[in-house]
Amino acid sequence: MKLTSKMLAAGIGLLLLALASSIAAMTPTSKYVFTRVKNIESGNSTIALLVATLVDEPIEGVSGIDLSLVNNGGDLRLVMLRRTNSGIVTENYTIASGSSVNITGIRLMDTLLLQSLQGQGVNATAYITLTIYERKLLGLSAVALALFIAGTVVITTAIALRLSGLEVGE
C-alpha cells in the first residue's frame, strides 16, 4: 500500500474524529429548570420592566424563558415588546382581575409594559421559568478544531504528493 493511500485514510479518520468530537461538544449533558417568583407592585398606573430584572441574578446558558403573569389587582393591560432580528414586535394582552396570562419563548432583553386600566397602581406576580441546557463537554470543540486542521493538512499533503509523483511505497 502506498504512503499516500495510508495518509488519505489517516486524514479521513482524523476528519471523522473531528466530526464526532464536535457533535459531542454540542450535545447537552444536563437540563435544568428554574422558577423565579417576583411580585410587581407600583403606586403608578404604568410600569415598564425588562425581563432580565425579573430573574434577579445573571444565569449563563438560558435557552428558554416562559412567563406566567398573575394579576392581583384591577384589570391590567400588558404590552410585550419582543426584540427580534428584524426589530421589535408588540404583543397586547388584557388581564382581568384575578386572572393570568402565559407567554412562552421570551428573551432576557424583552420589555414588559404593565398599565392599570382603572388608573390604580399595578399589583401582579410574575412566575418566570428558565430552561438551561448545560454542555459539560464544550471543551471538546477545541479538540475538534485541532483534529479538523490536522486531517485537512494530512489529506492535502497526500494529494500534493500523489499529484507531484513523489509517492513512496509499492
N, C-alpha and C positions, 0 to 999 in steps of 0.2 A: 504494500500500500504506500502510495506516495505521501510525502510530508504535507503537501498542500491539502490532500484529502483529509488527513488527520487534523490539520489546522481548521479546515472548514467544519468538520464535525465538532471540534472543541469550541469553536466560535458559536455555532448554533446551540450547543449545550449551555454556554455562558448566557446567551440571549434568553433561553428558556428558564434558566435560574433567575435571571433578572425579572422576567415576567412573573414568575411565582412569588418572588420576594416583594415585588411592588403590589401584587394582589393581597398578600398577607399584611403589608403595611397599611393598606386602606380598609381592611376588614375590621369593623368594630368588635371589640372583645367584651365590652360591658355596656349595658344600658341602664341609666339611672333616671328616675322620675322624681322631681321635687315639686312640692306645692308650697307656695308662699301666700299668706293671707295679709291683706293690707286694708285698714279702714281709711276711707277717704271722707273727711269731714271738712267743710268750709262754711264760713258765715256768708261768703259771697255766693251769688246765684250762678256764677260761671267759674269753672276751674279747668286749667289745661295741665296735663301731665304727660311726661314721656314714659313709655312702658318700662324703660330701664330704671326709673326711680321707684317703681313698684317692687323690683326684685331685691332691693336692699344691699346686695353685695355683688361684685363682679364675678361672673361664672364663665369659665372658659369652655368652649365646645358645645354651646347650646345649639341644638339643631331644630327645635320646635318649641313654640310658646303658645299656650292656649289660655284664654282669659274668660272667666265667668264673673260677671258683674251683677251683684245683688243690690237692688235699690231699697234702702232702709227708710227713705223719707218720702217726699211728694214726687209727683211724676217728673221724670228726667228725660232729657234729650241727650243722646250720646252721638258725637261725631267722631268717627275714627279716621285719622289721617294716616294712610299707609304709604310708606316710601317704597317705590319700585324703581327699576332701572330706567324707566321712561318718564318718571315724575312722581306726583303724589295722587293717590286715588282716595276719594272721600266716600265713606260709608255712613249712613244715618240710621240710628235706631231710636225708638221711643220706648222707654221702660216705665211701666206703671208702678205705682207704689206697691212694694212687697214682691215685685216680680224680678226676673233676672234675664240676662242675655248671655249667650255663649258665643265667643269669637275664637276661631282657630287660625293657626298659621300666621300669627303676628310676629313682628320683629322688635328687638330692643329699642330701636330708634323711631318706632311708630308713636304717634301722639293721640292721646285721648282728650277730647273736649267734652266736659260734662256741664250741662246747663239745666237749672231748675226751671220747669215750665210755669210754676206759680210764683217765681221771683223769690223763693225762700233759699236757704242755704242748701248745699249739696251734702247728702249723707248716704254713702254707699260702702259696700265691702267688695273688694276685688280678690278673687282666688286665681292666682297665676300658677299654671302648671308648666314646668320646664322639663323638656326631654333632652338628655345629654347622652351622646354615644361616645364612649371612651375608646381611643385607639392606642393600646399599650405598645403595639409593635411599630409605631410610626417611625422609629429609628431605622427600620429596615429600608426606608426609602433611599437613604444614602448608600446603602449596600446595593440596592437595585440599580442605582445610577452608576456605581463603580463597575458592576457586572455588565451593564449595558455597554459602557465605554470599552471595557476590556474585550467583550465579544465582538464589537464593531472593529476594533483595531486588529484582532486576530483574523477575522474574515477578510478585511481589506488587505492585510499583508498576504494572506493566502492567494487572493485573487491577483494581486500585483506579481507575486512570484510565478504563478501559473501563466499569466499573460506575457511576462518577460522571458519565460523559458528557463528560469534558474531553478527549476524543481530539483529536489534531492530525493533519491529513493528509486524504487523499481518502476 
